[in-house]
Amino acid sequence: MNTLPSPTDAPDKALQSIRRQQRLMRWLTALALVLWLAAITASAGIIGGYFIFYLPKQKQILRDYAMPHSPENTGREPMTAEKAVQIHMTLTHVMGMTTIAVAGSVGVLSAGTLVTLLLVGLNRRVTLQQINHSLAQISEQLRPLQAKSGGG
């Protein structure tokens, strides 16, 4: 048997819908925050890793191979071409991994952006529902006043 909702059920259902969407908004806010923080952390880690690990090794290779007779390299035997190629291949592999890390960071950033856009859209919808609910309550409160003033 299908029953129509009573007028008193409508405000309760509207409030339940608003509360459910507010909970969803809190989850989306937390998810967006986690994604943005992960993207920022990954970006900082990539930049820091470059300056701490990669750049010094690259400078050392240039020093050892390109300038074997410099004052800094006295007492050391010059680097062979095979050793230089091997080190270069290793650094190329590291840069490939770094490229994948950058792509992952951009992916996480994109996901954070999409979640943020969903959050903005849902926030707008919930705000409009809250306004509609408040206007319905005001309308309900005004009906008895209008009935009294119209009948008087």
Buried (B, 14 or more C-beta within 10 A) or exposed (E): EEEEEEEEEEEEEBEEEBEEBBEBBEEBBEBBEEBBEBBBEBBEEBEEBBEEEBEEEBEEBEBBBEEEEEEEBEEEEEBEEEEBEEBEEEBEEBEEEBEEBEEBBEEBBEBBBEBBEBBEEBBEEBEEBBEEBEEBEEEEEEEEEEEEEEEE
